[in-house]
């Protein structure tokens, strides 16, 4: 159970069209948000001008309101996607992490034990050669 298991499973299963088409869906949502923002910018600007005083006339205000609508729609689309997006199949659990940590610790202790045995053996051989 290494980190490469997911990659192997994806190669076995073929092309995942949901993952392939996600960027296209993102571009479509981006375009829809821009079109809706543009379409609603004029009525929203008129509404803002009627309710808030001292707003200078000009297309800059309409562009700012349209951009604000666009950003709000992107935030809404992003929140809906985050709620309903497919989650990855394999998530490493805390118990698996603890098992891996214990296995690494056991391996480290075994390595230290082997190193100590080798050093003791070398010391014995050195003493035998000196005597």
ZAKE-404807 format. One record per residue (C-alpha): residue in three letters; z, x, y. Coordinates in Angstrom, 2 decimals, padded with zeros to 5 digits. Layout:
- ALA;Z;X;Y
...
***
This chain:
- UNK;000.00;000.00;000.00
- UNK;-001.22;002.27;002.75
- UNK;-002.57;001.57;006.14
- UNK;-006.16;001.59;004.86
- UNK;-005.76;-001.50;002.66
- UNK;-006.99;-003.89;005.37
- UNK;-010.12;-001.83;005.94
- UNK;-010.90;-001.85;002.22
- UNK;-010.40;-005.60;001.97
- UNK;-012.69;-006.21;004.96
- UNK;-015.44;-004.11;003.35
- UNK;-015.04;-006.05;000.14
- UNK;-015.25;-009.46;001.83
- UNK;-018.36;-008.85;003.89
- UNK;-018.86;-009.74;007.55
- UNK;-016.15;-011.74;009.27
- UNK;-018.21;-013.92;011.62
- UNK;-015.15;-015.16;013.46
- UNK;-014.41;-011.62;014.64
- UNK;-018.06;-010.90;015.36
- UNK;-018.51;-013.97;017.59
- UNK;-015.25;-013.62;019.56
- UNK;-016.83;-011.55;022.38
- UNK;-019.63;-014.12;022.70
- UNK;-017.08;-016.93;022.92
- UNK;-015.19;-014.95;025.57
- UNK;-018.35;-014.58;027.65
- UNK;-019.09;-018.29;027.29
- UNK;-015.58;-019.21;028.45
- UNK;-015.90;-016.74;031.32
- UNK;-019.19;-018.34;032.38
- UNK;-017.77;-021.86;032.07
- UNK;-014.77;-020.93;034.19
- UNK;-017.07;-019.42;036.83
- UNK;-019.32;-022.51;036.87
- UNK;-016.37;-024.90;037.11
- UNK;-014.82;-022.78;039.86
- UNK;-018.06;-022.80;041.79
- UNK;-018.57;-026.55;041.35
- UNK;-015.02;-027.43;042.39
- UNK;-014.78;-024.95;045.26
- UNK;-016.26;-027.23;047.93
- UNK;-014.14;-030.35;047.19
- UNK;-011.05;-028.17;046.78
- UNK;-011.75;-026.41;050.09
- UNK;-012.09;-029.78;051.83
- UNK;-008.79;-030.87;050.29
- UNK;-007.05;-027.68;051.41
- UNK;-008.47;-027.95;054.94
- UNK;-007.32;-031.57;055.25
- UNK;-003.76;-030.77;054.11
- UNK;-003.19;-027.35;055.68
- UNK;-003.75;-026.72;059.38
- UNK;-005.29;-023.72;061.14
- UNK;-007.81;-022.75;058.46
- UNK;-010.86;-021.19;060.07
- UNK;-014.28;-022.56;059.12
- UNK;-016.54;-020.34;057.05
- UNK;-017.76;-019.68;053.52
- UNK;-015.04;-017.07;052.87
- UNK;-012.38;-019.76;052.43
- UNK;-014.58;-021.65;049.97
- UNK;-015.21;-018.44;048.02
- UNK;-011.47;-017.68;047.93
- UNK;-010.65;-021.20;046.70
- UNK;-013.40;-021.02;044.07
- UNK;-012.13;-017.64;042.90
- UNK;-008.60;-019.06;042.69
- UNK;-009.85;-021.96;040.54
- UNK;-011.73;-019.46;038.37
- UNK;-008.58;-017.35;037.84
- UNK;-006.46;-020.40;037.03
- UNK;-009.01;-021.55;034.45
- UNK;-009.13;-018.08;032.89
- UNK;-005.34;-018.10;032.60
- UNK;-005.41;-021.52;030.96
- UNK;-008.18;-020.49;028.53
- UNK;-006.27;-017.29;027.70
- UNK;-003.04;-019.20;027.03
- UNK;-004.82;-021.69;024.76
- UNK;-006.50;-018.84;022.88
- UNK;-003.18;-017.01;022.49
- UNK;-001.64;-020.16;021.01
- UNK;-004.40;-020.93;018.53
- UNK;-005.96;-017.54;017.80
- UNK;-006.09;-016.50;014.16
- UNK;-003.25;-014.16;013.32
- UNK;-003.81;-011.06;011.20
- UNK;-003.26;-011.57;007.49
- UNK;-001.10;-008.56;006.88
- UNK;001.89;-007.82;009.03
- UNK;004.26;-005.06;008.00
- UNK;007.71;-006.51;007.41
- UNK;011.04;-004.91;008.19
- UNK;011.84;-004.58;004.49
- UNK;008.61;-002.63;003.88
- UNK;009.43;-000.32;006.78
- UNK;012.93;000.23;005.38
- UNK;011.50;001.01;001.93
- UNK;009.05;003.51;003.41
- UNK;011.83;005.14;005.42
- UNK;014.02;005.47;002.31
- UNK;011.09;006.92;000.34
- UNK;010.44;009.50;003.09
- UNK;014.13;010.40;003.14
- UNK;014.19;010.80;-000.67
- UNK;011.09;012.99;-000.50
- UNK;012.65;015.12;002.23
- UNK;015.85;015.58;000.21
- UNK;013.85;016.45;-002.93
- UNK;011.86;019.00;-000.94
- UNK;015.07;020.57;000.40
- UNK;016.48;020.66;-003.14
- UNK;013.33;022.37;-004.47
- UNK;013.39;024.87;-001.60
- UNK;017.07;025.62;-002.27
- UNK;016.38;026.15;-006.00
- UNK;013.49;028.47;-005.23
- UNK;015.65;030.46;-002.79
- UNK;018.45;030.72;-005.38
- UNK;015.97;031.85;-008.04
- UNK;014.56;034.49;-005.69
- UNK;018.07;035.66;-004.82
- UNK;018.94;035.97;-008.55
- UNK;015.76;037.97;-009.19
- UNK;016.47;040.22;-006.22
- UNK;020.03;040.88;-007.49
- UNK;018.70;041.65;-010.96
- UNK;016.18;044.12;-009.55
- UNK;018.85;045.82;-007.45
- UNK;021.22;046.24;-010.40
***
